Amino acid sequence: MHLVALGLCVVGLAVLISPLARTGIPLGVLLAVGSGLSWAAGTVYLKWARVSADPMGFASWQITIAFFLIASATLIFEGRLNLSGAHTGALLAVAFSGIAGNALAYALWFGSCAGCRRLPHLSVRWPRR
């Protein structure tokens, strides 16, 4: 069953990337696929390692480390952060997404939401082979 899911993921990516690949695969596509693969590998590793850390603190450290890696890569490859071509609305949307969409959601889900702690865990039964 896992191989079927993996196969569907590959087919989905091929459908999304194929229009762009007609003229050569852009670097952004390769970076996005690499990001997804590293996210998947990290998720599998954390399940395997059974890390018993506070989820909110752990997520905060992951985001902090990722920020410094991305900031370093920006300085190495771009020289400096250049936002002169970005529209004000786009910058506000990114800020809103980062603050409201991520920080608030993480805080509510992992931290202060007392009702979330009473919710039962989702359990999925995988068919036996």
C-alpha positions in Angstrom: 0.0 0.0 0.0 2.9 2.4 0.8 4.3 1.8 -2.7 0.9 2.7 -4.3 0.9 5.9 -2.3 4.5 6.7 -3.3 3.6 6.0 -6.9 0.6 8.3 -6.8 2.9 11.0 -5.4 5.3 10.6 -8.2 2.5 10.7 -10.8 1.1 13.8 -9.2 4.4 15.6 -9.3 5.0 14.6 -12.9 1.6 16.0 -13.8 2.4 19.3 -12.1 6.0 19.6 -13.4 5.5 18.4 -17.0 4.3 21.8 -18.4 7.4 23.4 -17.0 9.7 20.7 -18.1 9.1 21.2 -21.8 11.7 23.9 -21.9 14.0 22.4 -19.3 13.4 21.9 -15.6 13.7 25.2 -13.7 15.9 25.4 -10.6 12.9 26.4 -8.5 11.2 23.1 -9.3 14.3 21.1 -8.3 14.5 23.1 -5.1 10.8 22.5 -4.3 11.2 18.8 -4.9 14.3 18.7 -2.7 12.5 20.6 0.0 9.6 18.1 -0.1 12.0 15.2 0.1 13.9 16.6 3.0 10.6 17.3 4.8 9.5 13.7 4.2 12.9 12.4 5.4 12.7 14.5 8.5 9.2 13.3 9.3 10.2 9.6 8.9 13.3 10.2 11.0 11.3 11.8 13.8 8.8 8.9 13.9 11.7 6.4 13.9 13.7 8.3 16.6 10.6 8.7 18.8 11.7 12.2 19.9 9.9 13.0 23.2 10.1 16.8 23.1 7.5 19.5 23.5 6.0 19.8 20.0 5.7 23.6 20.2 9.3 24.0 21.3 10.6 21.5 18.7 8.7 23.2 15.9 10.0 26.6 17.0 13.6 25.3 16.9 13.1 23.7 13.5 11.7 27.0 12.1 14.6 29.0 13.7 17.3 26.7 12.3 15.6 26.8 8.8 15.5 30.6 9.0 19.2 30.9 9.5 19.9 28.3 6.8 17.7 30.2 4.3 19.2 33.6 5.3 22.7 32.2 4.9 21.9 30.8 1.5 20.4 34.2 0.5 23.5 36.0 1.4 25.8 33.4 -0.3 23.8 33.2 -3.6 22.2 36.6 -3.9 24.6 38.8 -2.0 21.7 40.6 -0.2 18.0 40.4 0.2 16.4 42.3 -2.7 12.7 43.2 -2.2 12.6 46.1 -4.6 10.6 44.3 -7.2 8.0 42.9 -4.7 4.6 44.5 -4.4 3.4 45.8 -1.1 0.4 43.5 -1.2 2.6 40.5 -1.8 4.9 41.4 1.2 1.8 41.9 3.4 0.4 38.5 2.3 3.7 36.7 3.1 3.9 38.4 6.5 0.2 37.5 7.3 0.8 33.9 6.2 3.9 33.6 8.3 2.5 35.3 11.5 -1.2 34.4 11.5 -1.1 31.2 9.4 1.8 29.5 11.1 2.6 31.1 14.5 -1.0 31.4 15.6 -1.9 28.0 14.3 1.1 26.3 16.1 0.4 28.2 19.3 -3.3 27.2 19.3 -2.8 23.6 18.3 0.3 22.8 20.5 0.0 25.3 23.3 -2.9 27.1 24.6 -5.9 25.3 23.1 -7.3 23.3 26.1 -10.0 21.8 24.0 -7.4 20.4 21.6 -5.8 18.4 24.4 -9.1 16.6 25.0 -9.6 15.6 21.4 -9.0 11.9 20.8 -6.0 10.9 18.8 -6.7 9.9 15.2 -6.0 6.3 14.7 -5.6 4.7 11.3 -5.6 1.0 10.9 -3.3 -0.3 8.1 -4.3 -3.6 6.5 -2.2 -6.5 7.5 -0.2 -8.3 4.8 
